[in-house]
């Protein structure tokens, strides 16, 4: 009789275990599309069978096992960080493409050619007022095109700085979310097995990886510590350490919670891309454009100062003017009048010698071994290559992210087909347990009948 009742208890316990397994399957299916959620498996443990000592065997629920794979997670985070960096560059630098288009007749390159051609036309008839006015008009169009390019560079810089500030805000927001999960782990050790908290943690980490590269370490209590660039603490246990931005000598900086400059520790993610644009790429392009603007203005002004105007007098005003602190953005044409253009030389008043000399500047390799158009072409080519490389890297990195996600999905995501197969197994186990209960019930009825 004892063994019979033990069997009933064993089957009842097994049905309770299968009920927990069913609940886990339902939870997996319900959270299949929840960000950060991975498949949970309810393990089953065989109980010891020893009838001599009253151990009837059976099955009991083991620990709930997560299928999360740390290697796969780390791989996804790394690829996301790399993608964030190249996406930031590709998006921002694409705004410069039209401003540095070497084929455009309305861009800087075309206006340089038009400007020096206007002096060639003036040399044909140096006393023609329309030709003289054409020089002034072409100079204005050239300065406008250089101003536009400089303003475009400034706009990209301003946008990148604004985005960097927003990114830092997002990093701090995610750090706080991670801190809250860590706090829940510390307050209740059982929370370490909470699939919902686990999903929230890794969803936050994945989003964070797009903004900045980091490393993590997990403590025995389940808390995850996050270090930007592998060195700077962002979250440690149930404490977060917000970062901030600032500027020094025009360069953008990122500071730790203690005020230390950690800019050079940010080497991947969108924040790295924004910092690289703001502190390196755009300043180098701006410096080259400034050099082009000052070189054209200074050389043309110098040549004009060596000639004489339509009245045979030495010039009293220059053609170009600019602020030395920001030449490309401030380059402009002065209030010079057509008859003040010094097309002739002192030894040949009314001639065209000086106009020819200025027109010849177009072909002189006087700027770092380049002509003016060649120098701008080299600058535009550098920007074009940077844009092309960023776009190609963006496409390649998107493929790598997809591969990393696919690998992670194979290892840890919920498969509806697999869950359906598990559901069938549980159903059959229930049916088997139900049949056994029925058999035991008949045996009990028979025994009770005999005893009566």
C-alpha angles and dihedrals in degrees: 000000000000092000089049093054090044089055091051091051091047093052092046090052091048091053089052089051091050088050089058090047090052091050090052091051090051090049092050092051093045091052098039090116098035110121111252095008118134132188116282119206124204104216121212123216123200113233120226117268117213114141092183089064097036097260107136096180121221130142136296134190115267127197121307105250123208118216092212112136115207093203092053091047092049091048092053091048092050093049091047091052091052091046092051091054097050093040090055092051095043093051097046099040092049086072089067096053097089092044093056098037105142093200096055116107090203095052131088095276093053093045092052089056092045091050097053090041087058089062089049089054090047091054089060091061109007094180096053110116093206091054090049091049089049089060091055092046092049090048089053092049091049093050090047092053092049090047090052092051091048092049090049091054090048091050092053090049092050091047092049091050092049091048091048089055090049091048091052088052090052091048090053091046092053091045088057091050090052090047091054092053090048089050090054089051092052095046093052122022090201089063088076087079094048106120091201094056090043090053091048091050096051094041088056092046092051092050090046091053090063090059101042141354118253146157127230138207127192121218126214090259090059097254118139121220118205125206121189111226087001091285115055114079113233098161126010116176109309094344128088126200111207119214126215141194134237142156135245124181089345094306121118117236137191119216132200122232088269093054096255117146106248098167093118090052091064101085104150141028131053091301091058091050093050092048092049091052094046099043104030121010103041094041090053091050091046092050090053092048090049090051091052092049095049093044094052093044096045097045094046093044090048093052092047091051089057094057138060130249130237090284093052092251129128112263117264097194139038128237097228134039133180145164107259089215091062110010102168095049095045101038109131144156116258123228090273116155125223095252090052092066105112100223095153137055126241093251092053111034114192091023132114104237096112093046089054091049091052092047088052090060087077091071099037114108092220100135112075089317094310136101115242092261090043091052092050089045090054090050092047090047091053091051091045092052091048090051093046092048091048092050092047091047089048092056093045093047092050088057091050091050090051091049092049091049092048091052091050091047092053090052103041117003124109114263112203090204092053091047090050090053090049089049091055091050091051090047091054090047090052090049092049091048090048092052091049090051088051092051092047090048090054090049091051092049089050092049092048089049091052092049090053 
